[in-house]
């Protein structure tokens, strides 16, 4: 029996609908269930062919448990090793090499010293930083947000240098990004599943959370193809099987704003019925595909083009 598990937290609508949809397809030798962990021993598999990970970003125990599952042959979606190594700043750096338009972005050391460090721990860091050059690069208005965070936590819109210094103090030990604001005319949130299935959704991030998918942009077929190409390039280079990419259109150019979302919002009340149905159906089909392809005891993870090309000592592009 090829078991497909979904590892989740308080989220309910997507995990339960996903399990139900996989099982309703009645694929011989394939079944889905919520993951159950009652013990964890090194090098011992719990028997899942595929696990959809929706929560390990918040639970370190789950992340390291998933690495053992991957080692023993489970196709973990998304790859827990890459997810642990990745961050939003690196994503932006990679896009500069791939030719994907992105906002001008600088990374900032934390306002407060990290635990167990002193001023002497930062002998290689100039103080003060070259703030004039940084502010000239990003300009104002700008956004400041955690380099590895998600869910619009600790995100600030800043309109001046004075406001930056005031708000930066509030971030304490968080490492932050300072990012150029893209004044957009259209905005899209794009689901990508399996690095091949893309759903482009109109999105309005300036609306209250529950109304962000209430937007009526009407992209041309050419624009849709352009955005799909960008989404597929990003997800294939990063190696994410389950991700969302946010694209802001400025002067006819799609800018990738946020594209490191390996456990993106899939709640029915957030994304709406049509988008929810697409995510459930696409995730179910892809999980079944990966389960049927699973080679017991071997590496069944997805590795992105960046890692594969780097390991082969090839040029990035």
C-alpha positions in Angstrom: 0.0 0.0 0.0 1.3 3.4 -1.0 0.4 5.8 1.9 0.0 9.5 1.4 0.1 11.6 4.5 -0.7 15.2 5.2 1.2 16.8 8.1 -0.7 19.9 9.4 -1.5 22.1 12.4 -4.7 23.9 13.2 -5.5 24.1 9.5 -8.5 21.8 8.6 -10.3 22.7 5.4 -7.4 21.8 3.0 -5.9 18.8 4.8 -9.3 17.1 5.2 -10.5 17.8 1.7 -7.1 16.6 0.3 -7.4 13.3 2.1 -11.0 12.8 1.1 -10.2 13.7 -2.6 -7.3 11.3 -2.8 -9.3 8.4 -1.3 -12.4 9.2 -3.5 -10.3 8.5 -6.6 -10.0 4.8 -5.5 -6.6 4.3 -7.0 -5.6 0.7 -6.4 -2.9 0.5 -3.7 -3.0 4.2 -2.8 -4.6 5.7 0.3 -4.3 9.0 2.1 -4.6 10.0 5.8 -3.5 12.7 8.3 0.0 11.8 9.4 0.2 10.1 12.9 3.5 10.1 14.8 3.7 8.0 18.0 7.4 7.4 18.1 10.5 8.5 16.1 13.5 6.3 15.8 16.6 7.1 13.7 16.8 5.5 10.3 13.4 3.9 10.7 10.6 4.7 8.2 7.0 5.1 9.2 5.9 3.8 5.8 4.7 6.9 3.9 5.4 7.1 0.2 4.4 10.8 0.2 4.0 13.4 2.9 2.5 16.9 2.2 4.1 19.2 4.8 1.9 22.1 5.9 3.4 22.9 9.4 7.1 22.1 9.9 8.0 25.8 9.4 6.5 26.3 12.8 7.4 23.1 14.6 11.2 22.2 14.6 10.4 18.6 15.8 8.4 18.0 12.6 11.1 19.4 10.3 13.8 17.1 11.6 11.4 14.1 11.7 10.6 14.8 8.0 14.3 14.7 7.2 14.5 11.1 8.5 11.4 10.3 6.5 13.0 11.6 3.4 16.2 9.6 4.2 14.2 6.4 4.4 12.4 7.0 1.0 9.5 9.3 1.5 8.8 12.0 -1.1 8.3 14.9 1.3 6.6 17.9 -0.3 8.4 20.3 0.1 11.9 19.0 0.4 12.7 19.6 4.1 16.5 20.0 3.5 16.1 22.8 1.0 13.3 24.4 2.9 15.6 24.6 6.0 18.4 26.2 3.9 16.3 28.6 1.9 15.3 32.2 2.7 13.6 35.1 1.0 16.8 37.1 0.6 18.6 34.2 -1.2 15.5 33.9 -3.4 15.9 37.5 -4.5 19.6 37.0 -5.0 19.0 34.0 -7.2 16.4 35.9 -9.3 19.1 38.5 -10.2 21.0 35.7 -11.9 17.9 34.3 -13.7 16.7 37.6 -15.1 13.4 37.7 -13.2 12.4 41.3 -12.3 12.4 41.8 -8.6 12.3 44.9 -6.2 15.6 46.3 -5.1 16.3 44.7 -1.8 18.9 45.0 0.9 19.4 42.7 4.0 19.9 44.3 7.4 21.5 43.0 10.6 19.2 42.7 13.5 18.6 45.9 15.6 19.3 44.0 18.9 22.2 41.7 19.4 21.4 38.0 18.9 21.4 35.9 22.1 24.8 34.9 23.3 26.6 37.6 21.3 28.3 40.9 22.2 29.6 43.8 20.1 32.9 41.9 19.7 31.0 39.2 17.8 30.5 41.7 14.9 34.1 42.7 14.3 33.6 42.3 10.5 30.4 44.5 10.4 30.8 48.2 9.8 29.1 50.4 12.2 27.2 52.5 11.3 26.3 50.8 8.0 26.4 52.9 4.9 22.7 53.9 5.4 22.9 56.6 2.7 23.8 54.1 0.0 21.1 51.6 1.3 18.4 54.2 1.3 19.4 55.5 -2.1 19.3 52.0 -3.5 15.8 51.0 -2.2 14.2 54.5 -2.1 11.1 55.4 -0.1 8.4 54.3 0.3 9.8 50.9 1.1 8.8 47.8 2.8 10.7 46.2 5.7 10.0 42.5 6.5 11.7 39.4 8.0 14.2 37.8 5.6 12.8 34.3 6.5 9.3 35.0 7.7 5.9 34.6 6.2 2.2 35.4 6.7 2.6 39.2 6.8 4.1 39.1 10.3 6.4 42.1 11.3 5.9 43.8 7.9 6.2 47.6 7.8 5.5 50.1 5.1 8.0 52.9 5.6 7.8 56.4 4.1 11.0 58.1 5.4 14.4 57.5 7.0 13.1 58.7 10.3 10.3 56.1 10.2 12.8 53.4 9.2 15.0 53.9 12.3 11.9 54.1 14.6 10.4 50.8 13.3 13.7 49.0 12.9 14.2 49.2 16.7 10.9 47.3 17.1 12.2 44.3 15.2 14.7 43.5 17.9 16.6 40.3 17.0 14.8 39.7 13.6 17.0 40.0 10.5 15.1 42.2 8.1 14.9 43.0 4.4 14.4 46.6 3.2 12.7 46.4 -0.2 11.7 48.9 -2.8 8.0 49.4 -3.0 6.5 48.4 -6.4 3.6 50.6 -7.2 1.5 48.2 -9.1 -1.6 48.4 -11.3 -2.4 44.7 -11.0 -1.3 42.0 -8.6 -1.5 38.2 -8.8 -1.0 35.3 -6.5 0.0 32.2 -8.4 -0.2 28.6 -7.1 2.3 26.2 -8.5 2.0 22.5 -7.8 4.4 19.9 -9.0 6.5 22.6 -10.8 4.1 22.2 -13.7 0.5 23.1 -12.6 -0.1 26.8 -12.3 -3.2 28.7 -11.2 -3.0 32.5 -11.6 -5.4 34.3 -9.1 -6.2 38.0 -9.0 -5.1 39.3 -5.6 -5.3 42.6 -3.8 -2.9 42.7 -0.9 -4.1 46.2 0.2 -7.5 44.7 1.1 -8.3 43.2 4.5 -7.1 39.6 4.6 -10.5 38.0 4.0 -11.0 40.2 0.9 -7.7 39.9 -0.8 -8.9 37.4 -3.4 -11.8 39.8 -4.3 -10.1 41.4 -7.3 -11.2 41.6 -10.9 -8.0 42.1 -12.9 -8.3 40.9 -16.5 -4.9 39.8 -17.8 -4.5 39.2 -21.5 -3.5 35.7 -22.8 0.0 37.0 -23.4 0.2 38.3 -19.9 -1.0 35.0 -18.5 1.6 33.1 -20.5 4.3 35.5 -19.4 3.4 35.1 -15.7 3.1 31.3 -16.0 6.6 31.2 -17.5 8.0 33.2 -14.6 6.3 31.1 -12.0 7.5 27.8 -13.5 11.1 29.2 -13.8 11.1 30.2 -10.1 9.6 27.0 -8.8 11.8 24.7 -10.9 15.0 26.5 -9.9 14.0 26.5 -6.2 12.6 23.0 -6.4 9.3 23.6 -4.6 6.5 21.2 -5.4 4.0 23.3 -3.5 4.4 27.1 -3.6 2.9 30.4 -4.4 4.5 33.2 -6.3 3.2 36.8 -6.0 3.6 39.0 -9.0 3.0 42.8 -9.1 2.6 44.5 -12.5 4.4 47.8 -12.9 4.6 49.5 -16.3 3.6 46.3 -17.9 6.4 44.3 -16.2 5.6 41.5 -13.7 7.8 41.8 -10.6 8.2 38.8 -8.4 7.5 40.1 -4.9 7.2 37.1 -2.7 7.9 33.6 -3.9 9.1 31.6 -0.9 5.8 30.2 0.3 6.2 26.5 0.7 3.1 26.2 2.9 0.9 28.8 1.3 -2.6 29.7 2.6 -5.1 27.2 1.2 -8.0 27.8 3.6 -11.4 27.7 1.9 -12.5 30.9 3.6 -9.3 32.7 2.3 -9.0 31.6 -1.3 -12.6 31.0 -2.2 -14.4 27.9 -3.5 -13.0 27.8 -7.1 -9.4 28.3 -6.1 -9.8 25.9 -3.2 -11.2 23.2 -5.5 -8.3 23.6 -7.9 -5.7 23.4 -5.1 -7.3 20.2 -3.7 -7.6 18.5 -7.0 -4.1 19.4 -8.3 -2.5 18.5 -5.0 -4.3 15.2 -4.9 -3.4 14.3 -8.5 0.2 15.2 -7.9 0.5 13.3 -4.6 -0.9 10.2 -6.3 1.6 10.6 -9.1 4.5 10.9 -6.7 3.2 7.9 -4.7 3.0 5.7 -7.8 6.5 6.7 -8.8 8.0 6.2 -5.4 11.1 3.9 -5.3 11.2 2.3 -1.9 14.3 3.2 0.2 15.7 5.6 -2.3 15.9 9.4 -2.5 12.4 10.5 -3.7 12.9 14.2 -3.0 12.7 17.0 -5.5 15.9 19.0 -5.9 15.8 22.3 -7.7 17.8 23.3 -10.7 20.0 25.6 -8.5 21.1 22.7 -6.3 21.4 20.2 -9.2 23.5 22.6 -11.3 25.7 23.6 -8.4 26.4 20.0 -7.4 27.4 19.2 -11.0 29.7 22.3 -11.0 27.9 23.7 -14.0 27.2 27.4 -14.7 23.9 28.7 -13.2 22.5 29.9 -16.5 
